[in-house]
Amino acid sequence: MPSITQDHLIQYENDGFVIVENFLDTDEDIQPVIDEYTQVLDQLANQLYADRKISNVYANLPFGERLTKVYAESGEVYSQYFDFSLPQNGVDADTPFWAGPAVFHMLRHQKLLDAAESFVGNEIYSNPVQHIRIKPPEHALPQTGDNRVIQTPWHQDNGVLLSEADDGNILTVWLPLTNATIEQGCLQVLPGSHKSGLMHHCYQDNGLAIHNFDEKDALSIPMQAGDVLFMHQLTCHNSLPNVSNAVRISFDLRYQAIGEPTGRPVFPGFVARSKKDPESELHDAAIWERLWRDTRDKLAKEENPTFNRWNVTDPVCA
């Protein structure tokens, strides 16, 4: 039985998204990623302890509790330390990122690529607009202004890209590494909104947001670890605030046909699957990490490039 059925494709076409429950195995597929990020957090905690920014490395705590404790005591949020992308401004030679082998293997997970084939075809490119979202309970967060750890505003994924991507077909794959309940800040979507085209986005304190968005028909979509959301690039969505006592962790990945513009050309993607040219596929996690390191080094020496089409002084947004 294929991972994506005809019923899934019909729902995707009608609603702009489809959730496949229990798509990934939490022990075999997700736990290796959590284990890798546990090591990353260990490195961060040890460095902060050496710098006397925290009084304890809290090695005995589970990942979520430990991360929350480290953030609270240090008074800082270290989202970029864990992300497998670079920020859109202020990149320097020391900007942290994490592009480890477990993350790379998730990007290349055969079940995800099999599913992506149903939406974008069998020549699959891993789009570089990709992130880990680690969202601690908002009541425990220091006030740092880092919008990557708070409620995400209503937006379309195509809205954060350059216009070069407008005629392409970029599939968003959103997967929770922990449960994403309503209290933990699950996603909300507006079914069928992908049929209305690209909406005007404006800069807000918590990121780019659709201008004057009407959310009265929004649908909350709680998900369990192992579930996967496949979403159209024009589907309107946001996330709720995390009002629970647990950290919510998720990946958002994107796939498209090889050769189509990514909408973020300064960042490195790679060929994930090609039936026409299998030798073009990237299988080496170290090479992927080096692509990001080389990109960081290049951006550190240049002025910040343009990452989207919107103007911060747009009179429509005043």
C-alpha positions as CSV (number, residue, x, y, z in Angstrom):
1,M,0.0,0.0,0.0
2,P,1.5,3.4,-1.0
3,S,2.2,5.9,1.8
4,I,0.1,8.5,0.1
5,T,-3.3,7.3,-1.2
6,Q,-5.7,8.7,-3.7
7,D,-7.8,9.9,-0.8
8,H,-4.9,11.8,0.6
9,L,-4.3,13.5,-2.7
10,I,-7.9,14.5,-3.0
11,Q,-7.9,16.0,0.4
12,Y,-4.7,17.8,-0.3
13,E,-6.2,19.3,-3.5
14,N,-9.4,20.3,-1.8
15,D,-8.0,21.6,1.5
16,G,-4.4,22.4,0.8
17,F,-3.1,20.0,3.4
18,V,-3.4,16.4,4.6
19,I,-2.2,14.7,7.8
20,V,-1.0,11.1,7.7
21,E,-1.0,9.6,11.2
22,N,1.7,7.3,12.5
23,F,3.7,7.9,9.3
24,L,7.0,7.7,11.1
25,D,8.1,5.4,13.9
26,T,8.9,7.3,17.0
27,D,11.7,4.9,18.1
28,E,13.4,4.1,14.8
29,D,12.9,7.4,13.0
30,I,12.4,10.2,15.6
31,Q,14.5,9.1,18.6
32,P,17.8,9.3,16.7
33,V,17.1,13.0,16.0
34,I,16.2,13.7,19.6
35,D,19.4,11.9,20.7
36,E,21.5,14.0,18.4
37,Y,19.9,17.2,19.6
38,T,20.5,16.0,23.2
39,Q,24.2,16.1,22.4
40,V,23.9,19.6,20.9
41,L,22.2,20.8,24.1
42,D,24.9,19.1,26.1
43,Q,27.5,21.1,24.2
44,L,25.6,24.3,24.7
45,A,25.1,23.8,28.4
46,N,28.7,23.0,29.0
47,Q,29.8,26.1,27.1
48,L,27.3,28.3,29.1
49,Y,28.5,26.8,32.3
50,A,32.2,27.4,31.4
51,D,31.2,31.0,30.6
52,R,29.5,31.3,34.0
53,K,26.1,32.0,32.5
54,I,24.4,29.1,34.2
55,S,25.2,27.5,37.6
56,N,24.6,23.9,36.6
57,V,24.6,21.9,33.3
58,Y,21.4,20.1,34.4
59,A,22.6,16.9,32.8
60,N,20.1,14.8,34.8
61,L,17.1,16.5,33.2
62,P,15.2,15.3,30.1
63,F,15.8,17.4,27.0
64,G,12.8,19.6,27.2
65,E,13.1,20.4,30.9
66,R,16.9,20.9,30.5
67,L,16.5,23.3,27.6
68,T,13.9,25.4,29.5
69,K,16.1,25.6,32.5
70,V,19.1,26.6,30.5
71,Y,17.1,29.3,28.7
72,A,15.6,30.7,31.9
73,E,18.8,30.8,33.9
74,S,20.9,32.3,31.2
75,G,18.3,34.8,30.2
76,E,18.8,34.0,26.6
77,V,17.2,31.9,23.8
78,Y,19.6,29.9,21.6
79,S,17.3,28.9,18.7
80,Q,20.0,29.4,16.1
81,Y,22.3,27.0,17.9
82,F,20.0,24.1,17.0
83,D,18.7,25.2,13.6
84,F,19.8,23.6,10.3
85,S,19.4,26.8,8.4
86,L,21.0,30.3,8.8
87,P,19.3,33.5,9.9
88,Q,18.3,36.1,7.3
89,N,20.5,38.8,8.7
90,G,23.6,39.3,10.8
91,V,25.4,36.2,9.6
92,D,29.0,36.2,10.7
93,A,31.8,33.6,10.7
94,D,30.7,32.3,14.2
95,T,27.0,32.1,13.6
96,P,26.0,28.7,15.0
97,F,23.9,26.2,13.2
98,W,23.5,22.4,13.4
99,A,23.5,20.2,10.3
100,G,24.2,16.8,11.8
101,P,23.9,13.4,10.3
102,A,20.6,12.5,12.0
103,V,19.0,15.7,10.7
104,F,20.3,14.9,7.2
105,H,19.0,11.4,7.3
106,M,15.6,12.7,8.2
107,L,15.7,15.0,5.2
108,R,16.5,11.9,3.1
109,H,14.2,9.5,4.9
110,Q,12.9,7.1,2.2
111,K,9.3,7.3,3.4
112,L,9.3,11.1,3.2
113,L,10.8,11.0,-0.3
114,D,8.3,8.3,-1.3
115,A,5.5,10.5,-0.1
116,A,7.0,13.6,-1.7
117,E,7.0,11.8,-5.1
118,S,3.2,11.8,-5.0
119,F,3.2,15.6,-4.8
120,V,6.2,16.9,-6.8
121,G,7.3,13.9,-8.9
122,N,10.3,11.6,-8.7
123,E,13.0,14.2,-9.4
124,I,13.2,15.6,-5.8
125,Y,15.2,18.5,-4.6
126,S,15.5,19.3,-0.9
127,N,14.6,23.0,-0.6
128,P,16.9,24.9,1.8
129,V,14.0,26.7,3.6
130,Q,14.0,24.3,6.5
131,H,14.0,24.6,10.3
132,I,13.7,22.9,13.7
133,R,11.2,24.7,15.9
134,I,11.9,24.2,19.6
135,K,9.2,26.0,21.5
136,P,9.4,25.9,25.3
137,P,6.4,26.9,27.5
138,E,6.0,30.6,26.8
139,H,5.5,31.4,30.6
140,A,9.1,30.1,31.1
141,L,10.8,32.0,28.3
142,P,13.1,35.0,28.9
143,Q,12.0,38.1,27.0
144,T,14.6,38.2,24.2
145,G,12.5,39.1,21.2
146,D,13.3,35.8,19.4
147,N,10.2,35.1,17.4
148,R,11.2,31.5,16.6
149,V,10.1,30.3,20.0
150,I,6.7,32.0,20.3
151,Q,3.4,31.9,18.6
152,T,3.9,32.0,14.8
153,P,1.6,34.5,13.0
154,W,-0.7,33.6,10.1
155,H,1.3,33.3,6.9
156,Q,1.8,31.3,3.7
157,D,5.1,29.5,3.1
158,N,5.3,31.0,-0.3
159,G,5.0,34.4,1.3
160,V,8.4,34.2,2.9
161,L,10.1,33.4,-0.4
162,L,11.2,35.5,-3.3
163,S,8.8,35.7,-6.2
164,E,11.1,33.4,-8.3
165,A,9.3,30.5,-6.5
166,D,5.7,31.6,-7.4
167,D,5.3,29.3,-10.4
168,G,6.8,26.3,-8.8
169,N,5.4,23.5,-6.6
170,I,7.1,23.5,-3.2
171,L,5.7,20.9,-0.7
172,T,5.9,21.7,3.0
173,V,6.4,18.6,5.2
174,W,5.7,19.5,8.9
175,L,6.4,16.8,11.4
176,P,6.3,17.0,15.2
177,L,9.2,15.3,17.1
178,T,7.1,15.6,20.2
179,N,3.4,15.7,20.6
180,A,1.8,18.9,19.4
181,T,-1.4,19.4,21.3
182,I,-3.5,22.5,21.3
183,E,-1.9,23.5,24.7
184,Q,1.6,22.8,23.3
185,G,1.0,25.2,20.4
186,C,-0.1,23.0,17.5
187,L,-0.6,24.4,14.0
188,Q,-3.8,26.0,12.7
189,V,-4.8,26.0,9.1
190,L,-7.5,27.6,7.0
191,P,-8.8,24.8,4.7
192,G,-9.0,25.7,1.0
193,S,-7.1,28.9,1.5
194,H,-4.5,27.8,-1.1
195,K,-7.0,28.4,-3.8
196,S,-7.0,32.2,-3.1
197,G,-3.4,32.8,-4.3
198,L,-0.7,34.7,-2.5
199,M,-1.9,37.2,0.1
200,H,-0.2,40.4,1.1
201,H,2.3,39.9,4.0
202,C,3.5,42.6,6.4
203,Y,6.3,42.7,8.9
204,Q,5.2,42.2,12.6
205,D,7.2,41.8,15.8
206,N,6.8,38.1,15.6
207,G,7.6,37.7,11.9
208,L,5.9,38.1,8.5
209,A,2.1,37.9,8.7
210,I,-0.8,38.0,6.3
211,H,-2.3,41.5,6.3
212,N,-5.8,41.8,8.0
213,F,-6.2,38.0,8.0
214,D,-9.7,36.6,8.8
215,E,-9.2,33.5,11.0
216,K,-12.8,32.8,11.9
217,D,-12.8,29.5,9.9
218,A,-9.4,28.3,11.2
219,L,-8.9,24.7,12.1
220,S,-6.6,23.6,14.9
221,I,-4.7,20.4,14.0
222,P,-3.2,18.7,17.1
223,M,-0.7,16.0,16.1
224,Q,1.2,13.2,17.7
225,A,4.9,12.5,17.3
226,G,5.1,10.3,14.2
227,D,2.3,12.0,12.3
228,V,3.2,14.1,9.3
229,L,1.5,17.1,7.7
230,F,1.8,17.6,3.9
231,M,0.9,21.2,3.0
232,H,0.6,23.3,-0.1
233,Q,2.9,26.4,-0.3
234,L,-0.1,28.7,-0.4
235,T,-2.1,27.3,2.5
236,C,-2.6,29.8,5.3
237,H,-1.4,28.6,8.7
238,N,0.0,29.7,12.0
239,S,0.9,28.1,15.4
240,L,-0.8,28.6,18.7
241,P,1.2,29.7,21.8
242,N,2.7,27.0,24.0
243,V,0.7,27.3,27.2
244,S,1.6,23.9,28.5
245,N,4.5,22.9,30.7
246,A,6.3,20.8,28.0
247,V,8.5,21.8,25.1
248,R,7.1,21.3,21.6
249,I,9.6,20.3,18.9
250,S,9.0,20.1,15.2
251,F,10.7,20.0,11.8
252,D,9.4,21.9,8.8
253,L,11.0,20.6,5.6
254,R,10.3,21.4,1.9
255,Y,10.7,19.5,-1.3
256,Q,10.3,20.4,-4.9
257,A,11.1,19.3,-8.4
258,I,14.8,19.5,-9.4
259,G,15.5,22.6,-11.4
260,E,12.8,24.8,-10.0
261,P,13.8,28.0,-8.2
262,T,13.9,27.5,-4.4
263,G,12.9,31.1,-3.5
264,R,16.0,31.4,-1.4
265,P,18.9,31.0,-3.8
266,V,21.7,32.0,-1.4
267,F,21.0,28.9,0.7
268,P,22.2,25.4,-0.4
269,G,19.7,22.7,-1.3
270,F,20.5,19.3,-2.7
271,V,19.2,16.5,-4.9
272,A,17.4,14.1,-2.6
273,R,16.2,11.7,-5.3
274,S,16.7,11.4,-9.0
275,K,15.6,8.5,-11.1
276,K,17.1,10.1,-14.2
277,D,20.5,10.8,-12.6
278,P,21.0,8.8,-9.4
279,E,24.6,9.8,-9.1
280,S,23.5,13.4,-8.6
281,E,21.9,12.5,-5.3
282,L,23.6,13.7,-2.1
283,H,24.1,10.9,0.4
284,D,27.0,12.3,2.5
285,A,25.9,14.2,5.6
286,A,29.4,15.7,5.9
287,I,29.2,17.3,2.5
288,W,25.7,18.7,3.4
289,E,27.2,20.3,6.6
290,R,30.0,21.7,4.6
291,L,27.6,23.3,2.1
292,W,26.0,25.2,5.0
293,R,29.4,26.1,6.5
294,D,30.7,27.5,3.2
295,T,27.4,29.5,2.8
296,R,27.9,30.9,6.3
297,D,31.5,31.9,5.5
298,K,30.4,33.6,2.2
299,L,27.5,35.5,3.8
300,A,29.7,36.7,6.6
301,K,31.8,38.6,4.1
302,E,28.9,40.2,2.2
303,E,25.9,42.5,2.7
304,N,22.7,40.8,3.7
305,P,20.9,39.5,0.5
306,T,17.2,40.0,0.0
307,F,15.2,37.0,1.3
308,N,11.6,38.0,0.4
309,R,9.5,40.4,-1.6
310,W,8.0,42.5,1.1
311,N,9.0,46.0,2.2
312,V,9.2,46.9,5.8
313,T,7.9,50.4,5.0
314,D,5.0,49.2,2.9
315,P,2.2,51.7,3.3
316,V,-0.4,48.9,3.0
317,C,0.9,47.7,6.3
318,A,0.8,51.0,8.1
